Amino acid sequence: MIPVYQPYLTGREKEYVNQCLDSTWISSKGEFISRFESEFARFIGANHATTVCNGTVALHLALTALGLQPGDEVIVPTLTYVASANAVVQAGAVPVFADSVPHTWQIDPEDVRRRITSRTRAIMVVHLYGLPCDMDPLQMLCREYGLYLVEDCAEAFGTYYKGRHVGTFGDVATFSFFGNKTITTGEGGMVVSRSAELHAKAYHLKTQGVSPTREYWHDVVAYNYRMTNICAAIGLAQLEQAGEIIEKKRQVAAWYKQGLKGMPLTTHDEIEGTRHSYWMCSIALEHAGDREPLRGYLKQCGVETRPVFHPAHTLPPYAAELSFPVAESISARALNLPSYPGLTRAEANDICGLIRQFYQDKGEPLRAA
């Protein structure tokens, strides 16, 4: 089976982990924590970065550090992984969903404007599948209405908008290092911010609210969201080869784009002024009814795929009689292909060949490449 994803562990991961074991610093203290934080901040151009134990708590910590109150609203794309909406609820606020832009799949700034109310406190953008949102109009909205801008960059390490790495536009941003992310720590995340005050608050909250000057004195109800030194060691080793990993993933996407020409589908492409990191190489079929048969055919042939996320407003916790036609269409028609940096050109070509064969067996007319 060709998997959708597998981590690329070809650097100094074992060496650094063994250093942790030899030193006995295996929990949330040790040199790799600070090294990973500082090198990550330098890589993306952030002012401040603090590690956490996964990407979901990164979102919760970021929103909590902003001081959201019950009844506050946060506008979130409905086409996203459920953690984006869950974190808003866990922080005591209310998620308000917005539709997507058809050709990028990212949150639609015009729909965001329509959903701003007197209770709106923040806009959360999600750089879905490694393509950035259109940040200029979203920043303008935040300035116009006095809103916080939160960036969910779980899927967008290595993604750039107009020359800047995502995560550097908002008041606060989060990253995930789960095993299927572009760089991984196994489980882990990062909270980054421009503000030293916000950074200090996030750090205080992630460490059980312990006083920096008085032992075992806790002045707020807080959390244990710390990353282990072992995870940070893996992350540092991954960061050292980040350029290679991202280039390999971009090459995989280029092979798919070339190999899928002429088929009744579109690839999720880079657009002008951006750099797509291709966390996932995704395609949208012209006909929603083809998706599950195609996935079944590829599975029979030893190729794993996965569907694009269900819109959050269709999930039981958030079920609402609302219509988000663009997000619903993308979700029904799109899927992720194997996207890991170790995928070979021959494997990518074989996958494209299988998709072509599927359409030929259906008698589907193919377009001129």
GIVEN-V919809 format. One record per backbone hydrogen bond with DSSP energy under -0.5 kcal/mol. CO is the residue of the C=O (numbers start at 0). NH is the residue of the N-H. E is the energy in kcal/mol with one decimal. If there is no record, write none. Layout:
BEGIN
<<CO,NH,E> <CO,NH,E>>
END
This chain:
BEGIN
<<0,2,-0.7> <1,303,-2.9> <3,338,-3.0> <6,8,-0.8> <7,9,-0.9> <11,15,-2.7> <12,16,-2.5> <13,17,-2.6> <14,18,-1.6> <15,19,-1.7> <16,20,-2.3> <17,21,-2.9> <18,22,-1.9> <19,23,-1.3> <19,24,-0.7> <23,25,-1.5> <25,229,-0.7> <26,228,-4.5> <29,32,-1.0> <29,33,-0.8> <30,34,-1.9> <31,35,-2.5> <32,36,-2.3> <33,37,-2.5> <34,38,-2.4> <35,39,-2.3> <36,40,-2.4> <37,41,-2.1> <38,42,-2.2> <39,43,-2.1> <40,44,-1.6> <40,45,-2.0> <47,192,-1.6> <49,190,-2.5> <51,188,-2.1> <53,57,-1.3> <54,58,-1.6> <55,59,-2.1> <56,60,-3.1> <57,61,-2.4> <58,62,-2.5> <59,63,-2.5> <60,64,-2.5> <61,65,-1.0> <62,67,-1.1> <63,66,-1.5> <68,71,-2.4> <71,93,-2.8> <72,120,-3.1> <72,121,-1.3> <73,95,-2.6> <74,123,-3.3> <75,97,-1.6> <77,79,-1.4> <77,311,-3.3> <80,83,-1.9> <81,85,-2.8> <82,86,-2.4> <83,87,-0.9> <84,88,-1.8> <85,89,-2.9> <86,90,-1.5> <87,92,-2.3> <88,91,-2.0> <91,70,-0.8> <93,73,-2.5> <94,96,-0.5> <95,75,-2.6> <97,77,-2.5> <98,107,-2.4> <100,104,-2.7> <105,100,-2.8> <106,108,-0.7> <107,111,-2.2> <108,112,-2.2> <109,113,-1.5> <110,114,-0.9> <111,114,-1.2> <112,115,-1.2> <116,119,-1.2> <118,72,-2.6> <120,147,-2.6> <121,74,-2.2> <122,124,-0.6> <122,149,-2.8> <123,76,-0.6> <124,151,-3.5> <125,127,-1.9> <126,129,-1.4> <127,130,-1.6> <128,278,-0.6> <128,279,-1.1> <129,276,-2.0> <132,134,-1.3> <133,137,-1.0> <134,138,-2.8> <135,139,-2.1> <136,140,-2.1> <137,141,-1.9> <138,142,-2.3> <139,143,-2.7> <140,144,-2.3> <141,145,-1.1> <141,146,-2.1> <147,122,-2.4> <147,149,-0.5> <148,170,-2.1> <148,171,-1.3> <149,124,-2.8> <149,151,-0.6> <150,152,-1.0> <150,173,-2.4> <151,126,-1.8> <152,155,-1.9> <155,158,-1.8> <158,165,-2.4> <159,274,-2.3> <160,163,-1.7> <163,160,-2.9> <164,167,-1.1> <170,193,-1.0> <170,194,-0.5> <171,150,-2.1> <172,191,-2.7> <173,152,-2.6> <174,189,-1.7> <176,184,-2.7> <176,185,-0.7> <177,180,-2.3> <184,186,-1.2> <185,178,-1.0> <187,54,-0.5> <187,176,-3.1> <188,51,-2.5> <189,174,-2.2> <190,49,-2.3> <191,172,-2.6> <192,47,-1.5> <194,198,-2.2> <195,199,-2.4> <196,200,-2.0> <197,201,-2.5> <198,202,-2.5> <199,203,-2.4> <200,204,-2.4> <201,205,-2.1> <202,206,-0.9> <203,206,-0.5> <203,208,-2.1> <204,207,-0.8> <204,222,-2.7> <205,224,-2.1> <206,209,-1.3> <208,218,-1.8> <213,216,-1.4> <215,217,-0.6> <216,210,-3.3> <216,218,-0.5> <219,221,-0.6> <222,207,-3.1> <222,224,-0.8> <224,52,-1.4> <227,231,-2.2> <228,232,-2.1> <229,233,-2.0> <230,234,-2.5> <231,235,-2.6> <232,236,-1.9> <233,237,-2.4> <234,238,-2.6> <235,239,-1.8> <236,240,-0.6> <237,240,-1.1> <238,241,-1.5> <240,244,-2.3> <241,245,-2.7> <242,246,-2.1> <243,247,-2.1> <244,248,-2.1> <245,249,-2.3> <246,250,-1.9> <247,251,-2.1> <248,252,-2.1> <249,253,-1.9> <250,254,-2.2> <251,255,-2.1> <252,256,-2.6> <253,257,-2.1> <254,258,-2.7> <255,259,-2.2> <257,260,-1.0> <259,262,-1.7> <261,366,-3.1> <262,264,-2.7> <263,285,-2.4> <265,283,-2.7> <266,268,-1.2> <270,273,-1.7> <272,161,-3.8> <274,159,-1.8> <279,281,-0.8> <280,336,-3.0> <281,267,-2.1> <282,334,-2.3> <283,265,-2.3> <286,289,-1.9> <287,290,-1.4> <287,291,-0.5> <289,293,-2.4> <290,294,-2.8> <291,295,-2.6> <292,296,-2.3> <293,297,-2.7> <294,298,-2.3> <295,299,-2.2> <296,300,-1.4> <297,302,-2.9> <298,301,-1.8> <301,1,-3.5> <301,303,-0.5> <305,335,-3.2> <310,313,-2.0> <311,314,-1.6> <312,319,-1.6> <314,317,-1.4> <314,318,-0.8> <315,318,-0.8> <319,321,-2.1> <321,323,-0.5> <323,327,-2.6> <324,328,-2.1> <325,329,-2.6> <326,330,-2.6> <327,331,-1.7> <328,332,-1.5> <329,333,-2.1> <332,284,-2.3> <333,307,-1.6> <334,282,-2.4> <335,305,-1.4> <336,280,-0.6> <339,342,-1.9> <343,347,-2.3> <344,348,-2.8> <345,349,-2.3> <346,350,-2.3> <347,351,-2.4> <348,352,-2.4> <349,353,-2.2> <350,354,-2.1> <351,355,-2.3> <352,356,-2.4> <353,357,-2.3> <354,358,-1.8> <355,359,-2.3> <356,360,-2.8> <357,361,-1.3> <358,362,-0.6> <358,363,-2.7> <359,362,-1.0>>
END
